[in-house]
Amino acid sequence: MKSKYAAKSYADVALCCCTVTNPFRQKVIGIVLNPWFDRFILLVILANCITMAMSDPNETVEWIEIAELVYLVIFTIEMILKVIAMGFVTKANSYLRDP
């Protein structure tokens, strides 16, 4: 029986242990495929660009340092979720091979 997520062309196995039928991976794929996930990431990218434009390289501002740390955490979580959902590199349509 094929999973509804197999039709999305994700790798059959992610990280050498999570198959497409794995319940945890199915939840992660559901999160990554949610349109609000992409909208949230695009909003964070926009906020990050605005923060970088406001920052002065010669001056350290505490709230900008905190914002950069928050952006780093959000982008790291995005990467981890997409690697679990799509696979990392070995299969077609994996995270590093996604066109």
C-alpha positions in Angstrom: 0.0 0.0 0.0 1.4 3.3 -1.0 1.4 6.3 1.3 -0.2 9.5 0.3 3.2 11.1 0.9 4.9 8.8 -1.6 3.3 10.7 -4.4 5.2 13.8 -3.5 8.4 12.3 -4.9 10.2 12.3 -1.6 12.9 9.7 -1.0 11.7 6.3 0.2 14.0 6.4 3.2 15.3 9.4 5.0 18.5 9.4 7.1 18.8 5.6 6.5 16.1 4.8 9.0 12.8 6.7 8.4 10.6 5.2 5.7 7.7 7.1 4.1 5.3 5.0 6.1 7.0 6.0 9.4 4.4 7.9 11.5 6.9 10.5 12.7 8.1 11.2 9.2 4.5 11.4 8.0 3.8 14.1 10.6 7.0 16.0 9.5 6.0 15.7 5.8 2.6 17.1 6.8 4.2 20.1 8.4 6.6 20.7 5.5 3.8 20.4 2.9 1.5 22.8 4.8 1.3 26.1 2.9 1.5 28.0 6.2 5.0 26.5 6.8 6.3 28.2 3.6 4.5 31.4 4.4 6.0 31.5 7.9 9.5 30.8 6.5 9.1 33.6 3.9 8.0 36.0 6.6 11.0 35.1 8.7 13.3 35.6 5.7 11.7 39.1 5.1 12.1 40.0 8.8 15.7 38.8 8.7 16.4 41.0 5.6 14.9 44.0 7.3 16.9 43.4 10.4 20.1 43.1 8.4 19.3 46.3 6.6 18.8 48.1 9.9 22.0 46.8 11.5 25.2 48.8 11.5 28.4 46.7 11.3 30.3 49.1 13.5 27.8 49.0 16.3 26.5 46.2 18.3 22.8 46.4 19.3 21.5 43.8 21.8 18.1 43.3 20.2 19.6 42.7 16.8 21.9 40.1 18.2 18.9 38.3 19.9 16.9 38.5 16.6 19.8 37.0 14.7 19.9 34.1 17.1 16.1 33.6 16.8 16.5 33.6 13.0 19.3 31.0 13.2 17.2 28.7 15.4 14.2 29.0 13.1 16.2 28.3 9.9 17.9 25.4 11.6 14.6 23.9 12.6 13.4 24.4 9.0 16.4 22.5 7.7 16.0 19.6 10.1 12.3 19.2 9.3 13.0 19.3 5.5 15.8 16.8 5.8 13.6 14.4 7.8 10.8 14.9 5.3 12.7 14.8 2.0 15.9 12.9 2.8 19.3 14.5 2.8 21.2 13.9 -0.4 21.3 10.3 -1.6 18.0 10.1 -3.4 16.4 12.3 -6.1 14.3 15.1 -4.7 16.1 15.1 -1.4 16.9 18.3 0.5 20.2 19.0 -1.3 19.0 17.8 -4.7 15.6 19.6 -4.7 15.5 21.7 -7.9 
